[in-house]
Amino acid sequence: MLRYTLRQLEVFAAVADQGSIAAAAQSLHVSESAVAGALNNLERAFGAQLAIRRKAHGITLTTAGQNVLGRARSLLVDAVDLQLHAGGSDAEVRGSLVLGCYLTLAPTVLARLIEHYGRRYPLVELDFYDGPQSEIHRRLADGQLDVAIAYDLSLPAGLNRQPLFAAEPAVVLSAGHPLAERTELSLADVAPEPMILLDVDPSRENTMTMFDAAGLVPNVRFRTTDYEVTRSLVGRGMGYAILVQQPAGELSYEGRPLVVRPLSPAVRPVPVSMVWPSALRPSRSVAAMPGAAGEGSGLVRHRSTPGYLET
């Protein structure tokens, strides 16, 4: 007989992703005591300490915790499929679904997910919208979107979330930039250099918060709300950028070579989640989306925390 629950696994994975009980509680919209209790109960069920709690430094997974985390994620993804398919086959999932996606995530996430979901659920009439996060929020609240993929930053109340993955910010430079010769860069290395700021929230907010936390002020030379314009300006050697999503190619829109360098010391990865209104009971077509993200599409990956939709 199982002595643990899927919800406990979901809470544990959120703690691992967020780095602290307080942050996990905020992301799950529950109390800190509820998160701490779920984690304690899970440790008792397994008879092992999964995480080391340090008030000043948050949560650090033990070796046992790291081993459990990988299997917990797999179980949670399997739970989505079990719940979804208990009532019938994939082909029986039908209806309509409007998917929203934050504009900078769309090029690397949206097409992949739509292709995989459309193949798996051909009877669902699927449409999508990509735009700024503020508009994603508004359309979810107004019922114009069923579900959306967005950065899990400053999300409004009233949304459930399904964590997908966490993306690590990196420095993007022209191939001819003097700093391009280094294998990794710190925020202090780039702060004095001219910066091209992707001036749209939550990208702007996240970038400026990173520098502020390090006690630095970036030298913002240009601001743009367009992702590809940002990369084009970088490609012409007019400054560097800090971006989260990176295309597979290493060229700007104009074909100029770019290099991507990781930040060291590393900054906190940016969580990407699937979100939907908590007040609504999701249809089968909506409930199928997390499974599509977790299988074949490759969206649920490192640092990800699969959860499940209740139908």
N, C-alpha and C positions, 0 to 999 in steps of 0.2 A: 504494500500500500504506500502510495506516494505521501511523503511528509512535507512537501513543498508545493507551492502553487505557481502558475504562470505569472500571476501578478507580482509575486516576490522576485521571480527572475527578471521581469520587466523593470522593477525598481532597482535591482542590483545592477543591471546594465546601464540604467540612467545614471546611477552613482558613478560607475566607471567612466562614462562619457563626460559627465559634467565636472568630475573632480572633487566634489564635496557633497555632503548631505543637503546643505542649504540650497545649492544650485540645482540638485536633482529634484528637490521638493518644488522649487519654483518651476522647473520645466514640466513637471507632472501635475502641477496645480493641486498639490496636497500639502499637508503640514510636514514640518521637519520630523516631528515625532512619529508620524506614520511611516516615513522613509526609514528612519532609524529602527523602528520596530520590525518592519519587513526584512531589513538586512539582518537584524539579530535573529529573527526566526529562521531565516534561510541558513545562517551559520549553524544554528542548533540542529536543523534538519540534516545538514551535511556532516556535522561533527567536526568542522574545520573553520578556522578563521579565514575569511575571504578578503578582508580589507583591514588595513591599519588606519585608525582614526587619529589625526593630528589636528588640533584646533587651528594652529597657525599655518599648516600646509595642506589641509584638506585630507583627501583619501588616497592611499596608495594600496594597490592590489597586492596581495601575497601571491606566492607561486600557485597555491591552490586556487586563489581567486582568478588568476589569469587562465588557468585550465578550465574552470567552470564557466567563465565568460564566453569563450568560444562555443561551447556546447549549449549554453543558454540561448545564445543568438539563434543557433540552428533549430532548437526546440520551438522558439517563438515563431520563427518563419513557418515551421511545419504546422504549428497550431492554426495559423491563418488558413493554410490549405485544407486542413482537416475540417475546420468550421465551415469553410466555403463549400467544399465538395460533398459534405454530408447529405445535402439535399439534392444532389444531381451532378451531372457532368459539366465540364467547362463549357460545352456547346450550349447548355441551357441557361447560362448567364446572358441576359439580354437587357434591353432598355437603352437609356441614353446617359451620357456622362460628359460633363464639361470640366476639363482639367486646366487649372491655372499654374503658371510657373514664373518665378522671378526672372526678369529679363536676362541677367548675366548667367543664370543657371541654364536657361533654355537651350543654348547651342550645344552644350555637352551632356545634357540630361534628358530634355524633352523628346527629341527625335528617337532616341534609343528606347525610352519607355513606351512611347506611342506605338512604335513598330512591334515591340514584344507583346504589349497588351492586345493590339489589334489582331495579331496572329492567334493568340491564345483564346480570345473572346470575340470571334468574328461577328456575333449577333448584336454586339453593343455599338450603338451609334456614338462615336467618340468625336468630341470637338475640343479645342484648346484655346487658351488666351495666354500670351506672355506680355508682361508689363512690369511697372515699378511695384515695389512691395506694398506701398500704401494703397494702390489700386487693387492689388490682390486681396488685401484685407477688406476693402469696401465691397468688392464683388462677392466675397464669401459671406459677408454680413447680409448683403441684399439678396442672396440666393441665386446670383448669376453664375456662381461656380459651385460645383459639388465638392471638389477637393483641390488642393494646390500643393505645389512644392516650393518651399521658401526657406531662406535662412532662418534658423530658430533664434532670432535676435529681436527683442522688443515686439514680440507677437502680442496682439491684444488678447484680453480675456475672452472666454467663450469658445476657445478652439481646442479640440483634441489634437494630439500629434502622434505621428509614427516616425521616430527617428530613422533616417536612412543611412547617413554617413557623416563624417566630420572632415571638412576640407582644410588643408593647412595653407595659410597665406604665404606667399613667396614673392621675391623681388624679381621684376621683369625689367630687363635692360636691353639696349641695342647691343649687337655683337661687338661693336667698336667701342663701347663704353669702357673706361679704364678699370672699373670694378668688375667687368665681365670676366677678367682673368681669374678671379677668386672662385673657389668652389662653394663657399657659403658666405653670407654677409649678416652683420648685426644691424639693428635699427640705428645704432650710433654711427655705423659706417655710412649709411645712406642719408641720414637726417640733414647734413649740410648740402647735399646735392639737389639740383632742381627736380621737383616731383610733379608728375602728372597725376592729379587726383581724380579718381572716378567719383564724381560728385553726386551720388544718388544713394539714399539710404536703403538698406542698412550698411552698404559698402563704405560710405564716407564715415559714418559713425564708428564702425568697427576699426577702420584704419586710424582715425584720429585717437581713438581710445587706446590703441596699442602704443602709440608714441607717448601719449600722456602718462600711461602706466610706467613707461620707462624713463619718465622725466625729460622727455625730448620734445622739440617742436619741429615738425618737418618744414622744409623750404618749398612750399607749394608754388609752382611756377604757372601751371595751367590747370583749369578745372573743366571737366566735360562730363556730361551725363551718358555718353555713349561708350560702350565697352570697346568696340573696334577702333573708335577714334583715339581712345587711350592708348591702345597698342600701336596704332599708326604713328602717333606723336613720339612714343618711345622708340619705335623703329627708325625714326629720323634723327635720333640722338638728342632730342629736346628735353629729356629727363627720364627718370625711372618711374615705375609704378609698382604698387603692391596690390596684387590681385589674388583672389582665391581660386577661381576657375581657370584652368589652363587648357587650351585646345591641344590636340595631339600634334599639330604642326608647329614648327618653330619659326614661322614667318608671320609678319604683319599682314594686314589686308592688302597692302601694296606690294607684298613680296619681299620685304626687307627682313633680314635675319634678326631674330631675338634670342636671348638666353634667359633661362629661369634659374634663379639661385635660391636655395632654402635659407630661411632665417635661423641664425644661431646666436644666442640661445633661442630655441623654438618658442613661439608664442602659442597661446591656446588655440587649438583648431576651431573652426567655425562650424557649428552643427547645422546640418541640412535636414529638414523634416518634411513629411507629408502631413498636411493639416486639413481639418474639416470642422464644420460647426458642431459643437458639442450638444447643441439643443436638438439636432436632427438625428433620426435613426437612419444610418446609411443603408442604401439599397444594396442588392447583391453586386451590382456593377461597380459601386464604390468600394464595397468590402473586398472585391477582387484585386483592387489596385496594389495594396501592399505586397501580396504574393507575386504580382507581376514585377514589382520593383526588386523583389528578393531572389527571383529565379530567372535566369537567362539574360535579363537586361543588364545584370552586373552592377546595379546601383547600390545595393546594400553591400558595403565593403568595409575596409579597415575602419576601426573605431565606431562602427555602426551599431545601432541598437534596435533590432527588429522588435516590434510590438505587435499588437493585433487589434483589429476593429471588432467591436461587439455588434452583432447583427441580431 
